[in-house]
Amino acid sequence: MQRSGLPEDAVVLSTSEIAMLQDRLFQVRCAAEDVATAAREGADAAELRDLADELARAAHELERLR
């Protein structure tokens, strides 16, 4: 069954929710780039662990859409 031309399983986000999602995606990308850059530049294990923790935190925040 469709409502207003949308499939029943469609998800509708507000403009502010889309902006929040885009911001969180940007944070995840930046954190991943930080890990990759640090690894290329020979960062020690402690620094890589800290950066990986930040990436995990950003990904966790991304999971919480609302």
PDB file of N, CA, C, O and CB in Angstrom:
ATOM      1  N   MET A   1       0.846  -1.182   0.000  1.00  0.00           N
ATOM      2  CA  MET A   1       0.000   0.000   0.000  1.00  0.00           C
ATOM      3  C   MET A   1       0.893   1.248   0.000  1.00  0.00           C
ATOM      4  O   MET A   1       1.904   1.303   0.701  1.00  0.00           O
ATOM      5  CB  MET A   1      -0.964  -0.003   1.231  1.00  0.00           C
ATOM      6  N   GLN A   2       0.504   2.235  -0.790  1.00  0.00           N
ATOM      7  CA  GLN A   2       1.268   3.472  -0.865  1.00  0.00           C
ATOM      8  C   GLN A   2       0.452   4.629  -0.315  1.00  0.00           C
ATOM      9  O   GLN A   2      -0.762   4.715  -0.502  1.00  0.00           O
ATOM     10  CB  GLN A   2       1.697   3.759  -2.308  1.00  0.00           C
ATOM     11  N   ARG A   3       1.178   5.535   0.383  1.00  0.00           N
ATOM     12  CA  ARG A   3       0.549   6.749   0.891  1.00  0.00           C
ATOM     13  C   ARG A   3       1.217   7.914   0.192  1.00  0.00           C
ATOM     14  O   ARG A   3       2.444   8.018   0.201  1.00  0.00           O
ATOM     15  CB  ARG A   3       0.671   6.868   2.458  1.00  0.00           C
ATOM     16  N   SER A   4       0.460   8.762  -0.394  1.00  0.00           N
ATOM     17  CA  SER A   4       0.988   9.946  -1.071  1.00  0.00           C
ATOM     18  C   SER A   4       2.082   9.599  -2.072  1.00  0.00           C
ATOM     19  O   SER A   4       3.026  10.369  -2.246  1.00  0.00           O
ATOM     20  CB  SER A   4       1.523  10.931  -0.052  1.00  0.00           C
ATOM     21  N   GLY A   5       1.969   8.465  -2.721  1.00  0.00           N
ATOM     22  CA  GLY A   5       2.942   8.067  -3.728  1.00  0.00           C
ATOM     23  C   GLY A   5       4.204   7.452  -3.160  1.00  0.00           C
ATOM     24  O   GLY A   5       5.106   7.100  -3.920  1.00  0.00           O
ATOM     25  N   LEU A   6       4.295   7.312  -1.838  1.00  0.00           N
ATOM     26  CA  LEU A   6       5.481   6.717  -1.222  1.00  0.00           C
ATOM     27  C   LEU A   6       5.199   5.261  -0.871  1.00  0.00           C
ATOM     28  O   LEU A   6       4.095   4.920  -0.445  1.00  0.00           O
ATOM     29  CB  LEU A   6       5.907   7.509   0.042  1.00  0.00           C
ATOM     30  N   PRO A   7       6.200   4.409  -1.051  1.00  0.00           N
ATOM     31  CA  PRO A   7       6.010   3.023  -0.625  1.00  0.00           C
ATOM     32  C   PRO A   7       5.791   2.962   0.887  1.00  0.00           C
ATOM     33  O   PRO A   7       6.221   3.851   1.621  1.00  0.00           O
ATOM     34  CB  PRO A   7       7.226   2.155  -1.031  1.00  0.00           C
ATOM     35  N   GLU A   8       5.125   1.913   1.338  1.00  0.00           N
ATOM     36  CA  GLU A   8       4.817   1.769   2.752  1.00  0.00           C
ATOM     37  C   GLU A   8       6.066   1.764   3.624  1.00  0.00           C
ATOM     38  O   GLU A   8       6.030   2.231   4.763  1.00  0.00           O
ATOM     39  CB  GLU A   8       4.036   0.503   2.978  1.00  0.00           C
ATOM     40  N   ASP A   9       7.168   1.241   3.100  1.00  0.00           N
ATOM     41  CA  ASP A   9       8.391   1.155   3.903  1.00  0.00           C
ATOM     42  C   ASP A   9       9.329   2.359   3.712  1.00  0.00           C
ATOM     43  O   ASP A   9      10.487   2.316   4.127  1.00  0.00           O
ATOM     44  CB  ASP A   9       9.134  -0.120   3.558  1.00  0.00           C
ATOM     45  N   ALA A  10       8.830   3.420   3.088  1.00  0.00           N
ATOM     46  CA  ALA A  10       9.645   4.617   2.868  1.00  0.00           C
ATOM     47  C   ALA A  10       9.943   5.308   4.202  1.00  0.00           C
ATOM     48  O   ALA A  10       9.134   5.290   5.130  1.00  0.00           O
ATOM     49  CB  ALA A  10       8.928   5.596   1.900  1.00  0.00           C
ATOM     50  N   VAL A  11      11.120   5.911   4.264  1.00  0.00           N
ATOM     51  CA  VAL A  11      11.521   6.684   5.432  1.00  0.00           C
ATOM     52  C   VAL A  11      11.615   8.138   5.002  1.00  0.00           C
ATOM     53  O   VAL A  11      12.286   8.461   4.021  1.00  0.00           O
ATOM     54  CB  VAL A  11      12.881   6.171   6.031  1.00  0.00           C
ATOM     55  N   VAL A  12      10.948   9.005   5.731  1.00  0.00           N
ATOM     56  CA  VAL A  12      10.936  10.428   5.402  1.00  0.00           C
ATOM     57  C   VAL A  12      11.704  11.160   6.491  1.00  0.00           C
ATOM     58  O   VAL A  12      11.399  11.024   7.676  1.00  0.00           O
ATOM     59  CB  VAL A  12       9.470  10.981   5.268  1.00  0.00           C
ATOM     60  N   LEU A  13      12.708  11.942   6.082  1.00  0.00           N
ATOM     61  CA  LEU A  13      13.506  12.719   7.023  1.00  0.00           C
ATOM     62  C   LEU A  13      13.278  14.196   6.785  1.00  0.00           C
ATOM     63  O   LEU A  13      13.077  14.635   5.653  1.00  0.00           O
ATOM     64  CB  LEU A  13      15.000  12.376   6.895  1.00  0.00           C
ATOM     65  N   SER A  14      13.311  14.949   7.855  1.00  0.00           N
ATOM     66  CA  SER A  14      13.190  16.399   7.733  1.00  0.00           C
ATOM     67  C   SER A  14      14.516  16.966   7.231  1.00  0.00           C
ATOM     68  O   SER A  14      15.530  16.268   7.206  1.00  0.00           O
ATOM     69  CB  SER A  14      12.787  17.046   9.096  1.00  0.00           C
ATOM     70  N   THR A  15      14.498  18.216   6.838  1.00  0.00           N
ATOM     71  CA  THR A  15      15.711  18.885   6.377  1.00  0.00           C
ATOM     72  C   THR A  15      16.767  18.891   7.473  1.00  0.00           C
ATOM     73  O   THR A  15      17.947  18.683   7.192  1.00  0.00           O
ATOM     74  CB  THR A  15      15.399  20.321   5.929  1.00  0.00           C
ATOM     75  N   SER A  16      16.365  19.125   8.709  1.00  0.00           N
ATOM     76  CA  SER A  16      17.335  19.144   9.810  1.00  0.00           C
ATOM     77  C   SER A  16      17.899  17.750  10.081  1.00  0.00           C
ATOM     78  O   SER A  16      19.072  17.616  10.428  1.00  0.00           O
ATOM     79  CB  SER A  16      16.682  19.700  11.083  1.00  0.00           C
ATOM     80  N   GLU A  17      17.083  16.725   9.927  1.00  0.00           N
ATOM     81  CA  GLU A  17      17.574  15.354  10.108  1.00  0.00           C
ATOM     82  C   GLU A  17      18.571  14.983   9.011  1.00  0.00           C
ATOM     83  O   GLU A  17      19.569  14.313   9.275  1.00  0.00           O
ATOM     84  CB  GLU A  17      16.399  14.358  10.114  1.00  0.00           C
ATOM     85  N   ILE A  18      18.301  15.414   7.797  1.00  0.00           N
ATOM     86  CA  ILE A  18      19.241  15.161   6.688  1.00  0.00           C
ATOM     87  C   ILE A  18      20.554  15.875   6.961  1.00  0.00           C
ATOM     88  O   ILE A  18      21.623  15.302   6.749  1.00  0.00           O
ATOM     89  CB  ILE A  18      18.644  15.628   5.325  1.00  0.00           C
ATOM     90  N   ALA A  19      20.492  17.115   7.427  1.00  0.00           N
ATOM     91  CA  ALA A  19      21.706  17.874   7.727  1.00  0.00           C
ATOM     92  C   ALA A  19      22.499  17.181   8.837  1.00  0.00           C
ATOM     93  O   ALA A  19      23.725  17.101   8.759  1.00  0.00           O
ATOM     94  CB  ALA A  19      21.355  19.327   8.138  1.00  0.00           C
ATOM     95  N   MET A  20      21.817  16.683   9.861  1.00  0.00           N
ATOM     96  CA  MET A  20      22.489  15.980  10.950  1.00  0.00           C
ATOM     97  C   MET A  20      23.147  14.703  10.426  1.00  0.00           C
ATOM     98  O   MET A  20      24.279  14.395  10.800  1.00  0.00           O
ATOM     99  CB  MET A  20      21.489  15.649  12.082  1.00  0.00           C
ATOM    100  N   LEU A  21      22.459  13.969   9.576  1.00  0.00           N
ATOM    101  CA  LEU A  21      23.003  12.752   8.986  1.00  0.00           C
ATOM    102  C   LEU A  21      24.238  13.071   8.146  1.00  0.00           C
ATOM    103  O   LEU A  21      25.246  12.369   8.235  1.00  0.00           O
ATOM    104  CB  LEU A  21      21.938  12.047   8.128  1.00  0.00           C
ATOM    105  N   GLN A  22      24.168  14.112   7.341  1.00  0.00           N
ATOM    106  CA  GLN A  22      25.314  14.501   6.527  1.00  0.00           C
ATOM    107  C   GLN A  22      26.500  14.898   7.400  1.00  0.00           C
ATOM    108  O   GLN A  22      27.641  14.566   7.080  1.00  0.00           O
ATOM    109  CB  GLN A  22      24.939  15.652   5.596  1.00  0.00           C
ATOM    110  N   ASP A  23      26.243  15.603   8.494  1.00  0.00           N
ATOM    111  CA  ASP A  23      27.307  16.000   9.407  1.00  0.00           C
ATOM    112  C   ASP A  23      27.966  14.780  10.037  1.00  0.00           C
ATOM    113  O   ASP A  23      29.191  14.713  10.135  1.00  0.00           O
ATOM    114  CB  ASP A  23      26.760  16.926  10.493  1.00  0.00           C
ATOM    115  N   ARG A  24      27.168  13.833  10.455  1.00  0.00           N
ATOM    116  CA  ARG A  24      27.718  12.616  11.067  1.00  0.00           C
ATOM    117  C   ARG A  24      28.507  11.797  10.053  1.00  0.00           C
ATOM    118  O   ARG A  24      29.554  11.243  10.387  1.00  0.00           O
ATOM    119  CB  ARG A  24      26.593  11.763  11.665  1.00  0.00           C
ATOM    120  N   LEU A  25      28.021  11.714   8.826  1.00  0.00           N
ATOM    121  CA  LEU A  25      28.768  11.015   7.780  1.00  0.00           C
ATOM    122  C   LEU A  25      30.110  11.701   7.517  1.00  0.00           C
ATOM    123  O   LEU A  25      31.121  11.027   7.320  1.00  0.00           O
ATOM    124  CB  LEU A  25      27.942  10.949   6.483  1.00  0.00           C
ATOM    125  N   PHE A  26      30.125  13.020   7.513  1.00  0.00           N
ATOM    126  CA  PHE A  26      31.355  13.780   7.327  1.00  0.00           C
ATOM    127  C   PHE A  26      32.331  13.489   8.466  1.00  0.00           C
ATOM    128  O   PHE A  26      33.528  13.329   8.229  1.00  0.00           O
ATOM    129  CB  PHE A  26      31.054  15.292   7.246  1.00  0.00           C
ATOM    130  N   GLN A  27      31.832  13.419   9.692  1.00  0.00           N
ATOM    131  CA  GLN A  27      32.687  13.115  10.839  1.00  0.00           C
ATOM    132  C   GLN A  27      33.306  11.729  10.719  1.00  0.00           C
ATOM    133  O   GLN A  27      34.480  11.542  11.040  1.00  0.00           O
ATOM    134  CB  GLN A  27      31.889  13.219  12.138  1.00  0.00           C
ATOM    135  N   VAL A  28      32.525  10.757  10.258  1.00  0.00           N
ATOM    136  CA  VAL A  28      33.045   9.393  10.076  1.00  0.00           C
ATOM    137  C   VAL A  28      34.113   9.383   8.988  1.00  0.00           C
ATOM    138  O   VAL A  28      35.163   8.763   9.157  1.00  0.00           O
ATOM    139  CB  VAL A  28      31.899   8.408   9.715  1.00  0.00           C
ATOM    140  N   ARG A  29      33.856  10.062   7.881  1.00  0.00           N
ATOM    141  CA  ARG A  29      34.843  10.106   6.801  1.00  0.00           C
ATOM    142  C   ARG A  29      36.135  10.756   7.269  1.00  0.00           C
ATOM    143  O   ARG A  29      37.220  10.246   6.989  1.00  0.00           O
ATOM    144  CB  ARG A  29      34.285  10.862   5.593  1.00  0.00           C
ATOM    145  N   CYS A  30      36.034  11.865   7.971  1.00  0.00           N
ATOM    146  CA  CYS A  30      37.234  12.555   8.466  1.00  0.00           C
ATOM    147  C   CYS A  30      38.005  11.678   9.443  1.00  0.00           C
ATOM    148  O   CYS A  30      39.234  11.625   9.390  1.00  0.00           O
ATOM    149  CB  CYS A  30      36.852  13.881   9.143  1.00  0.00           C
ATOM    150  N   ALA A  31      37.301  10.994  10.327  1.00  0.00           N
ATOM    151  CA  ALA A  31      37.969  10.115  11.283  1.00  0.00           C
ATOM    152  C   ALA A  31      38.669   8.962  10.567  1.00  0.00           C
ATOM    153  O   ALA A  31      39.778   8.583  10.943  1.00  0.00           O
ATOM    154  CB  ALA A  31      36.961   9.569  12.303  1.00  0.00           C
ATOM    155  N   ALA A  32      38.033   8.404   9.542  1.00  0.00           N
ATOM    156  CA  ALA A  32      38.660   7.331   8.774  1.00  0.00           C
ATOM    157  C   ALA A  32      39.894   7.843   8.027  1.00  0.00           C
ATOM    158  O   ALA A  32      40.912   7.155   7.961  1.00  0.00           O
ATOM    159  CB  ALA A  32      37.653   6.724   7.782  1.00  0.00           C
ATOM    160  N   GLU A  33      39.802   9.037   7.474  1.00  0.00           N
ATOM    161  CA  GLU A  33      40.954   9.622   6.791  1.00  0.00           C
ATOM    162  C   GLU A  33      42.095   9.874   7.771  1.00  0.00           C
ATOM    163  O   GLU A  33      43.261   9.693   7.422  1.00  0.00           O
ATOM    164  CB  GLU A  33      40.558  10.931   6.092  1.00  0.00           C
ATOM    165  N   ASP A  34      41.770  10.290   8.997  1.00  0.00           N
ATOM    166  CA  ASP A  34      42.800  10.503  10.015  1.00  0.00           C
ATOM    167  C   ASP A  34      43.538   9.200  10.326  1.00  0.00           C
ATOM    168  O   ASP A  34      44.763   9.190  10.454  1.00  0.00           O
ATOM    169  CB  ASP A  34      42.174  11.078  11.299  1.00  0.00           C
ATOM    170  N   VAL A  35      42.791   8.107  10.445  1.00  0.00           N
ATOM    171  CA  VAL A  35      43.411   6.807  10.711  1.00  0.00           C
ATOM    172  C   VAL A  35      44.330   6.427   9.548  1.00  0.00           C
ATOM    173  O   VAL A  35      45.470   6.013   9.763  1.00  0.00           O
ATOM    174  CB  VAL A  35      42.325   5.712  10.930  1.00  0.00           C
ATOM    175  N   ALA A  36      43.838   6.568   8.328  1.00  0.00           N
ATOM    176  CA  ALA A  36      44.638   6.202   7.156  1.00  0.00           C
ATOM    177  C   ALA A  36      45.902   7.051   7.047  1.00  0.00           C
ATOM    178  O   ALA A  36      46.977   6.528   6.755  1.00  0.00           O
ATOM    179  CB  ALA A  36      43.806   6.348   5.883  1.00  0.00           C
ATOM    180  N   THR A  37      45.778   8.345   7.280  1.00  0.00           N
ATOM    181  CA  THR A  37      46.936   9.241   7.206  1.00  0.00           C
ATOM    182  C   THR A  37      47.958   8.880   8.273  1.00  0.00           C
ATOM    183  O   THR A  37      49.155   8.797   7.997  1.00  0.00           O
ATOM    184  CB  THR A  37      46.499  10.708   7.364  1.00  0.00           C
ATOM    185  N   ALA A  38      47.482   8.667   9.480  1.00  0.00           N
ATOM    186  CA  ALA A  38      48.399   8.323  10.573  1.00  0.00           C
ATOM    187  C   ALA A  38      49.128   7.008  10.281  1.00  0.00           C
ATOM    188  O   ALA A  38      50.325   6.890  10.542  1.00  0.00           O
ATOM    189  CB  ALA A  38      47.631   8.220  11.908  1.00  0.00           C
ATOM    190  N   ALA A  39      48.414   6.030   9.747  1.00  0.00           N
ATOM    191  CA  ALA A  39      49.041   4.746   9.426  1.00  0.00           C
ATOM    192  C   ALA A  39      50.105   4.915   8.336  1.00  0.00           C
ATOM    193  O   ALA A  39      51.189   4.339   8.428  1.00  0.00           O
ATOM    194  CB  ALA A  39      47.975   3.725   8.976  1.00  0.00           C
ATOM    195  N   ARG A  40      49.791   5.704   7.307  1.00  0.00           N
ATOM    196  CA  ARG A  40      50.763   5.956   6.235  1.00  0.00           C
ATOM    197  C   ARG A  40      52.007   6.661   6.755  1.00  0.00           C
ATOM    198  O   ARG A  40      53.116   6.426   6.274  1.00  0.00           O
ATOM    199  CB  ARG A  40      50.125   6.789   5.128  1.00  0.00           C
ATOM    200  N   GLU A  41      51.811   7.530   7.746  1.00  0.00           N
ATOM    201  CA  GLU A  41      52.915   8.325   8.276  1.00  0.00           C
ATOM    202  C   GLU A  41      53.654   7.628   9.412  1.00  0.00           C
ATOM    203  O   GLU A  41      54.537   8.217  10.035  1.00  0.00           O
ATOM    204  CB  GLU A  41      52.400   9.655   8.753  1.00  0.00           C
ATOM    205  N   GLY A  42      53.295   6.373   9.683  1.00  0.00           N
ATOM    206  CA  GLY A  42      54.031   5.592  10.666  1.00  0.00           C
ATOM    207  C   GLY A  42      53.689   5.884  12.114  1.00  0.00           C
ATOM    208  O   GLY A  42      54.546   5.754  12.988  1.00  0.00           O
ATOM    209  N   ALA A  43      52.465   6.273  12.380  1.00  0.00           N
ATOM    210  CA  ALA A  43      52.044   6.551  13.758  1.00  0.00           C
ATOM    211  C   ALA A  43      52.221   5.308  14.619  1.00  0.00           C
ATOM    212  O   ALA A  43      52.127   4.180  14.137  1.00  0.00           O
ATOM    213  CB  ALA A  43      50.574   7.027  13.799  1.00  0.00           C
ATOM    214  N   ASP A  44      52.476   5.537  15.895  1.00  0.00           N
ATOM    215  CA  ASP A  44      52.643   4.397  16.796  1.00  0.00           C
ATOM    216  C   ASP A  44      51.279   3.800  17.145  1.00  0.00           C
ATOM    217  O   ASP A  44      50.230   4.364  16.833  1.00  0.00           O
ATOM    218  CB  ASP A  44      53.393   4.823  18.083  1.00  0.00           C
ATOM    219  N   ALA A  45      51.330   2.658  17.794  1.00  0.00           N
ATOM    220  CA  ALA A  45      50.103   1.913  18.108  1.00  0.00           C
ATOM    221  C   ALA A  45      49.146   2.718  18.977  1.00  0.00           C
ATOM    222  O   ALA A  45      47.932   2.661  18.778  1.00  0.00           O
ATOM    223  CB  ALA A  45      50.448   0.607  18.806  1.00  0.00           C
ATOM    224  N   ALA A  46      49.679   3.467  19.941  1.00  0.00           N
ATOM    225  CA  ALA A  46      48.803   4.235  20.839  1.00  0.00           C
ATOM    226  C   ALA A  46      48.036   5.301  20.066  1.00  0.00           C
ATOM    227  O   ALA A  46      46.842   5.495  20.294  1.00  0.00           O
ATOM    228  CB  ALA A  46      49.625   4.890  21.968  1.00  0.00           C
ATOM    229  N   GLU A  47      48.714   5.992  19.156  1.00  0.00           N
ATOM    230  CA  GLU A  47      48.032   7.030  18.367  1.00  0.00           C
ATOM    231  C   GLU A  47      46.983   6.406  17.447  1.00  0.00           C
ATOM    232  O   GLU A  47      45.876   6.927  17.316  1.00  0.00           O
ATOM    233  CB  GLU A  47      49.055   7.841  17.535  1.00  0.00           C
ATOM    234  N   LEU A  48      47.335   5.297  16.817  1.00  0.00           N
ATOM    235  CA  LEU A  48      46.376   4.619  15.940  1.00  0.00           C
ATOM    236  C   LEU A  48      45.170   4.128  16.742  1.00  0.00           C
ATOM    237  O   LEU A  48      44.035   4.204  16.271  1.00  0.00           O
ATOM    238  CB  LEU A  48      47.051   3.434  15.211  1.00  0.00           C
ATOM    239  N   ARG A  49      45.414   3.630  17.942  1.00  0.00           N
ATOM    240  CA  ARG A  49      44.315   3.173  18.799  1.00  0.00           C
ATOM    241  C   ARG A  49      43.386   4.334  19.148  1.00  0.00           C
ATOM    242  O   ARG A  49      42.164   4.187  19.102  1.00  0.00           O
ATOM    243  CB  ARG A  49      44.865   2.527  20.088  1.00  0.00           C
ATOM    244  N   ASP A  50      43.961   5.488  19.496  1.00  0.00           N
ATOM    245  CA  ASP A  50      43.149   6.667  19.813  1.00  0.00           C
ATOM    246  C   ASP A  50      42.315   7.105  18.611  1.00  0.00           C
ATOM    247  O   ASP A  50      41.135   7.426  18.745  1.00  0.00           O
ATOM    248  CB  ASP A  50      44.045   7.822  20.278  1.00  0.00           C
ATOM    249  N   LEU A  51      42.943   7.113  17.442  1.00  0.00           N
ATOM    250  CA  LEU A  51      42.215   7.513  16.233  1.00  0.00           C
ATOM    251  C   LEU A  51      41.130   6.500  15.880  1.00  0.00           C
ATOM    252  O   LEU A  51      40.042   6.879  15.445  1.00  0.00           O
ATOM    253  CB  LEU A  51      43.184   7.673  15.054  1.00  0.00           C
ATOM    254  N   ALA A  52      41.420   5.228  16.064  1.00  0.00           N
ATOM    255  CA  ALA A  52      40.408   4.189  15.802  1.00  0.00           C
ATOM    256  C   ALA A  52      39.243   4.320  16.778  1.00  0.00           C
ATOM    257  O   ALA A  52      38.088   4.111  16.405  1.00  0.00           O
ATOM    258  CB  ALA A  52      41.034   2.776  15.908  1.00  0.00           C
ATOM    259  N   ASP A  53      39.547   4.667  18.030  1.00  0.00           N
ATOM    260  CA  ASP A  53      38.475   4.892  19.016  1.00  0.00           C
ATOM    261  C   ASP A  53      37.587   6.052  18.582  1.00  0.00           C
ATOM    262  O   ASP A  53      36.365   5.983  18.712  1.00  0.00           O
ATOM    263  CB  ASP A  53      39.070   5.175  20.419  1.00  0.00           C
ATOM    264  N   GLU A  54      38.194   7.112  18.067  1.00  0.00           N
ATOM    265  CA  GLU A  54      37.415   8.266  17.594  1.00  0.00           C
ATOM    266  C   GLU A  54      36.542   7.869  16.401  1.00  0.00           C
ATOM    267  O   GLU A  54      35.389   8.287  16.305  1.00  0.00           O
ATOM    268  CB  GLU A  54      38.355   9.438  17.203  1.00  0.00           C
ATOM    269  N   LEU A  55      37.087   7.076  15.513  1.00  0.00           N
ATOM    270  CA  LEU A  55      36.307   6.585  14.373  1.00  0.00           C
ATOM    271  C   LEU A  55      35.123   5.759  14.864  1.00  0.00           C
ATOM    272  O   LEU A  55      34.010   5.909  14.359  1.00  0.00           O
ATOM    273  CB  LEU A  55      37.192   5.743  13.425  1.00  0.00           C
ATOM    274  N   ALA A  56      35.354   4.899  15.833  1.00  0.00           N
ATOM    275  CA  ALA A  56      34.263   4.081  16.377  1.00  0.00           C
ATOM    276  C   ALA A  56      33.196   4.954  17.029  1.00  0.00           C
ATOM    277  O   ALA A  56      32.002   4.697  16.876  1.00  0.00           O
ATOM    278  CB  ALA A  56      34.808   3.067  17.396  1.00  0.00           C
ATOM    279  N   ARG A  57      33.626   5.994  17.763  1.00  0.00           N
ATOM    280  CA  ARG A  57      32.650   6.911  18.384  1.00  0.00           C
ATOM    281  C   ARG A  57      31.812   7.618  17.322  1.00  0.00           C
ATOM    282  O   ARG A  57      30.596   7.749  17.467  1.00  0.00           O
ATOM    283  CB  ARG A  57      33.372   7.956  19.266  1.00  0.00           C
ATOM    284  N   ALA A  58      32.469   8.073  16.255  1.00  0.00           N
ATOM    285  CA  ALA A  58      31.741   8.768  15.183  1.00  0.00           C
ATOM    286  C   ALA A  58      30.749   7.821  14.517  1.00  0.00           C
ATOM    287  O   ALA A  58      29.623   8.213  14.210  1.00  0.00           O
ATOM    288  CB  ALA A  58      32.727   9.338  14.130  1.00  0.00           C
ATOM    289  N   ALA A  59      31.160   6.585  14.296  1.00  0.00           N
ATOM    290  CA  ALA A  59      30.260   5.603  13.680  1.00  0.00           C
ATOM    291  C   ALA A  59      29.081   5.301  14.604  1.00  0.00           C
ATOM    292  O   ALA A  59      27.948   5.157  14.146  1.00  0.00           O
ATOM    293  CB  ALA A  59      31.025   4.300  13.347  1.00  0.00           C
ATOM    294  N   HIS A  60      29.349   5.208  15.887  1.00  0.00           N
ATOM    295  CA  HIS A  60      28.276   4.961  16.858  1.00  0.00           C
ATOM    296  C   HIS A  60      27.254   6.103  16.833  1.00  0.00           C
ATOM    297  O   HIS A  60      26.048   5.862  16.863  1.00  0.00           O
ATOM    298  CB  HIS A  60      28.862   4.798  18.285  1.00  0.00           C
ATOM    299  N   GLU A  61      27.736   7.327  16.779  1.00  0.00           N
ATOM    300  CA  GLU A  61      26.834   8.486  16.703  1.00  0.00           C
ATOM    301  C   GLU A  61      26.008   8.446  15.419  1.00  0.00           C
ATOM    302  O   GLU A  61      24.840   8.834  15.413  1.00  0.00           O
ATOM    303  CB  GLU A  61      27.636   9.804  16.776  1.00  0.00           C
ATOM    304  N   LEU A  62      26.615   7.978  14.343  1.00  0.00           N
ATOM    305  CA  LEU A  62      25.902   7.892  13.070  1.00  0.00           C
ATOM    306  C   LEU A  62      24.744   6.903  13.158  1.00  0.00           C
ATOM    307  O   LEU A  62      23.707   7.096  12.523  1.00  0.00           O
ATOM    308  CB  LEU A  62      26.862   7.481  11.948  1.00  0.00           C
ATOM    309  N   GLU A  63      24.921   5.859  13.935  1.00  0.00           N
ATOM    310  CA  GLU A  63      23.868   4.871  14.091  1.00  0.00           C
ATOM    311  C   GLU A  63      22.616   5.444  14.747  1.00  0.00           C
ATOM    312  O   GLU A  63      21.509   4.949  14.536  1.00  0.00           O
ATOM    313  CB  GLU A  63      24.376   3.711  14.896  1.00  0.00           C
ATOM    314  N   ARG A  64      22.802   6.473  15.530  1.00  0.00           N
ATOM    315  CA  ARG A  64      21.672   7.091  16.241  1.00  0.00           C
ATOM    316  C   ARG A  64      21.081   8.209  15.374  1.00  0.00           C
ATOM    317  O   ARG A  64      21.448   9.376  15.515  1.00  0.00           O
ATOM    318  CB  ARG A  64      22.125   7.655  17.637  1.00  0.00           C
ATOM    319  N   LEU A  65      20.190   7.849  14.502  1.00  0.00           N
ATOM    320  CA  LEU A  65      19.609   8.843  13.587  1.00  0.00           C
ATOM    321  C   LEU A  65      18.636   9.764  14.279  1.00  0.00           C
ATOM    322  O   LEU A  65      18.437  10.895  13.837  1.00  0.00           O
ATOM    323  CB  LEU A  65      18.913   8.155  12.442  1.00  0.00           C
ATOM    324  N   ARG A  66      18.034   9.314  15.337  1.00  0.00           N
ATOM    325  CA  ARG A  66      17.051  10.155  16.027  1.00  0.00           C
ATOM    326  C   ARG A  66      17.324  10.140  17.496  1.00  0.00           C
ATOM    327  O   ARG A  66      16.610  10.786  18.263  1.00  0.00           O
ATOM    328  CB  ARG A  66      15.619   9.689  15.749  1.00  0.00           C
TER     329      ARG A  66
END
